[in-house]
Amino acid sequence: MEIPVYNANTNSFTVNRKETATVTGAYAASNFDQFVAGNVLLNASLVPVRQFETGSGSTTGFAFVDQLGLRTSAPNASSPGTIQRVNPASTTEAAPSTRMAEAPLIAETARPFLRTLAPLYSRQAIVSLTTSGFTVLPWAYDASVAPPRIDRIVNAADFNGNVAPGSLVSIMGGNLSPVNLVSNTTPLPTALGESCLTVNGVPVPMIFASSQQINAQLPYQIDGNVTMILRTPGGVSDNYNLTLLPAAPSIFRSGTAGPETGLPTIIRARNNELVTVSNPIRRDDVVMIFLAGMGNTTPAVQAGIPAGSGNTPTPVIPAKVQLGGHEMSVEFAGLAPGQIGVYQINARASRSTPTGFEIPLIVSQGGQSTEVNVRVIE
């Protein structure tokens, strides 16, 4: 294999050397005439001067920072990766490797050379391309940090403790993530902010991560007594045991109307506005109720993926809706199109529904229920 070196100042390849060994993986160049190709460090004459250790796997990413370097490696795509600070001037490893939540991208036959590691100019973070997208590490990723601690897990819709398969949940605790990050990609990543959640060994799609709270979606197709574990650069949390109910419906309390916040997300179909005291439910109205925690669906879906607009998945366990003690006619119940983990029920109020300022609206499913008070007029 021939290794050319390009000189931008002269717009030409100034050095060309034939290397018999096959080289794949990361490549990088420094301002001090040093080069990296795979596990090999080369000098200005492209002569190998050092071989990086291979115990943690092949070099998948390398970036020079001043006269030092950052190196990522992984044995395979399904194993956690590692990141390490190295001193190219030394013949020994400069620092121990630090474990990453997931593996960096690994060289393939179609793309034998990779550039997967990018230290930010501000020196606030290091970005590594990984198997599910990218991982952002703090600059001082190897500073001593405390292990994560999970204190409680609640339904993200109304913050009660009942959760079901596919529920949107908030995990509360300490040292849950070294950085604050929000995922804007779909499918949702299973590693965010260098934190990785699993339930019974199944990766959990994550929406938001901070030191004291993580928002995520529990996997479907698991129920009963399960164990959650969180992995961060600080270590591994103690096992957190919780029980997933077949269904745990909870109406979202995230509605906003003018100065009012924390309103139940119930919308009148007639004007497509939130139900409030000034926009009450009328008899024979159709309302759209948005919930979390209604459990598995048919057809089955995967966590972390938005629901499609066609062949809408419906809950396996049917739901009933009552308003003021009178059953509402459920015209639709299923995952809200385009949303992740959000269910929608369209229900029509009875013509005999009682009126008043605080009429209870109750959604019940599988022995569990959620209740809010709404105003109803004739």
N, C-alpha and C positions, 0 to 999 in steps of 0.2 A: 504494500500500500504506500502511495506517495503522499507526503504531508507537505503542502505548500504554506508559506506565511505571506500574508498580504500586508504591504506597507502603504497606508493611506496617504502619507506625505509624498510618496513618489508615484502613487497610483499604479503599483506593479507588485508582482510576487517576487520577493527578494531572496527567499530561501526555499529550497526544495530538497527534501530528503526522503529516501525510500526506507520504509519500515516494514519488516517482514511479518511482524506480529499483527494479528487482527485487533483493531481497537474500536470499541463502541462505548456509548454512554455520554457522559457530560463532556462539554468542551468549554474552555475559557482562556482568556489572554489578559495579562497584566501590563501596566505601564513600565514594568521593570524587566521586560523581556523574559517573562516566564509564561509557560503554556500548560494547560491541562487537557488531556484526551483520555477519557475513561478513567482508569485507576492510576494513570501515569502522569507524573510531573516532568516537563521537558524544559531545557534551558534555551537560550537564544539560538543555539545551533540545532535545536530540535533533537537533542540527545537526552534520553531518559536519565533523570538524576534521582528519581525517587518513585517507589511503588507504594500507593496507599494500601492500608490494611483491607482485607476482603472478608473479615469475619462477620461484619454487619451487612455484607452484600456488595454489589457493584456500585460505583459512583454514579448517581443519577442526576446530580446537580452540583455545580461549582461556581463560585463567584469570588473574585479577588476584591478585597477591601484594604486599601493602602498596600502594605507589604504582607498582609495576612490573607487568609482565605476562609470561606465557609463551604462546607461539603455536606451533601445529603447522600444517603445510600439506602438500599433496601434489598433484601434477598429475593423478593417476589412481589407481585402486585397486591396480594391478599394479606401481606404481613405489615405490621407497623414499620414506618421508616425511622431513620435516625438523622440527626444533624450534628455537625462537629465543627469546631474552630481548629484550623490547622495553620502551622507556620511553615511556609514553603522553604525557608532557609534551614529548617531543622530536618534531621533524618529520622526523627521519632515523632509519634503522634503528639500534637500540642495539647490536646484536651480530651477528656472522655466524651463519648457520644451521648447525646440526649435523645430520648425516644420521642418520635412524632406520633400523632394520633393515627395517621394512615400513611400508606406508601406514596412517595413521589412517583411521577411518571417514569416508566422504565423503558429503555431503548428496545425497539423492535426491528425486525428485518427491514420494514419499509421506512423506518426513521432511526437509523443506527446512532445518530448524534442528537443530543438534546441540550437545550438551554432552559432549565426549569427553575432556576433560583435567581431572585432579584432583590438585593438589598435596596431599600428606598433611600433616595438622596438625603432625606431629612434625618436618616439614621434613627427612625422611630420604630420601624418594623422591617421584617424580612418576608417576602412573598415566595411561596413554593408551590409550583403546579403539582397537584396530587391526583389520585385516581378518580375522585369525585368532583374535582374542580380546582380549587386552590386553598391553601392554608396560610393564614397570616400569623407570623410569630413575632412576639415583641423582640426588640433588639437585644435585650438582656434575657433571652429565652432560657439561659442556663443558670440564671440567678436562683438562689435557694427560695423555694416557695412552699407553702403549706399544702398538704393534701386536701382534696375536695371533701365537702361534707354536705350530705343531703338531709335536710330537716323535715320537709313535708312536700307532698305532691297534691295539687288541687286541680279541679276542672277549670280551664281557662275562661269558660263562659261566665260563671258566677262565683268562682273560687270556693265551691264546696268540695268536700273530700271524696265524692263518688265519681269514679271514672270507669270507662268501658273501652273495649277495643276500638282503636281509631280516634280516641278522644284527643282533643287539643288540651294540653296540660301545661301548668307552670310548676317548675321544680324550684323550690326555695331552699337556700342553704348558704354556705360560705365557701369561698375560693373555688367557685364553680367554673370560672374561666379567667385567664390572665388578661383578656381584652374584652371590650364591648363590641359586638358585631351583630348585624342583622342580615339575614340571607334574603337576597332579591332574585334568586334563581329557582327554577323548577326543572326537574324534581328537587325537593329540598335536600340539602347535603346531610350526610350522617356524621360529619365532623365540622365543627364551627368554633372559631376562636381557640383552636388547639384543644377543644374539649370534645369528647366522644361518649355518647350514651348508648347503653344496651339494655334490653329487657329480655331475660332468659337467653342472653347471647345474641339476640336479634338487634341490629343497629336501629336507632331511633332517629327519624328525620327531625332536624332542628331548625327553628325559625329565628330565634334570638338567643344570645348568650351574653351574660355579664357575670360579675363576681358573685352576685347574690341571687340571681334568677336566670333560669333557662326556660324558654317557651319551645315546646316541641309537640309532635303528634305521635301518640302511641301506635305501635304496629297493629294491624288487623290480624285476624286469625290466631290470636292468643287470648286466653281468658283464665279466670280462676286466680290462684295464688301465684304471683310472679315475683321476680327479683330484678331490681334496677341497679346498675353499676355505672358510675361516671369515671372516666379516665381523663386526666389533665397532665400537664408537665410536672405538677406537684405530686402526682401519684394516683392511686386508685382509691375511690371512696369505699366505705364499708357497704355491705349489701343493704339495700333498702327494700324491704318486703312490702308489697301492697296487693290488694285484691281487686281484680278487674271484674266488674259486674257485667252480665250479658248486655245490659242497657243502663245508662245513667243520664237521661235527658236533662239538659240545663239550657235555659234561654240566655242568650248573650245580654249583658248589661252594658253595652258599649255605645248606645245611641246618643246622639247629640242633637238638640233642637234649640237654637238660640243660646241663652245662657244655661239651659238645662243640660246636664251630662249624666252619664250612668243610667240612661233610660233603657228599658227592655227593647230589644230590636224586633218590634212588631210593627208592620207597615200595612196601612190601609191600601188595598188594591185600587180603590176608587180614585185616589189622588197621589198614590205612590209616596206618601209621607208617613213619618213615624206617628204612632198613636201617642197622643199627649192629652192633657186636660182640654186644650183648645182644638184638638183634632181627635175627638173621641170615636169609638166604635159605634156604629148604628146597627140596629136590628137588620138582619139580612146582608150585612157587610161581609165581604171576603177579606181576610187578613192574612198576611204572610209572616210567619214566625220563624226566626232563625235561631238554631240551637247547635250545641255540640253534644257528643256522647251518646248518640243513638245506636252505636254498635255496628256490627257487621251488616253487610248489604248483599243484595242479590241483583245483578251479578257482583261477584267479589271484586274488590279494588285493592290497590296497594297504597300504603301510607306515603305521604309526601308528594303525591301527584294530584293536580287539579281534576275535579270531576268534569267529564265532557258534557256537551249539550244534547247528545243523542243517546237513547237507551239509558236514561238516568238510573243509577243504582238506587234501590229502595231498601229501607231497613228490613232485616229479616224478621224482627219483632215489630208488629204493627203498633201504632201509637193512637191514643184517644185524646181528644181535646174537649174540655168543658169550659163554658163561660157562664158564671153565675149559677152553677149547678145544672145547666142545660147543655146537653151534648151538641158540639158543633159538627157539621158535616165536613169530613176531611176529603178535600178534592185532590190533594197531591201531598206526598211525603217522600223525600229523597234527598240525596246530596245536592247542594246548590251548585248549579253549573258554573264552572270556572273557579270555584273555591276549593280550598284544601281543608278537609275535616269539618266543614260547615254543612249542616242539614237545614232543609227548608220544609215547612208544613204550610200548605194553603188550606184554610178552613173557613167555612161560612157560618155566621152567627144565626142562631134560631130566631124566628119572629117573636118568640115568647121570652126571649132573654130579659132578665130584670135589668132595670136601669139604675144608675147611681155613679158616684165618683170613685168608689173602690170596689169594683166587681172582680172577684177572683177568676183569673184565667189559668187553668191547670192543664199541663200536658203530662200524661201518664203513659208509661211503657214498661212492660216486664216487671211490674211491681214497684217501680220507682217513678217519682214525679217531680215536676218543677212548677212553681207557682209565682205569678205576679199579679198585681192589682191594676186594673185599667178603668177608665171612665166609659160608660155605655149610655147612650141616649136613644130615643125612639127614632 
